[in-house]
Amino acid sequence: MNELIVKIKEMAASLLTDAELQAEKGNKAAGTRARKASLELEKLLKEFRKVSLEESKK
């Protein structure tokens, strides 16, 4: 579970960095990367939810 949390933190940081680049400088490539990161983050958060529920049942 700790590995999953680290991955979520890294992906969130990546998303925020690229989103800021797009918003502040109009960097279109950063916008594409941010959208891709948001999809990956969504998958990781769903996985976290599953793992968290399993851990709480123990």
Helices and strands as residue ranges (DSSP letters): H 2-25, H 28-56
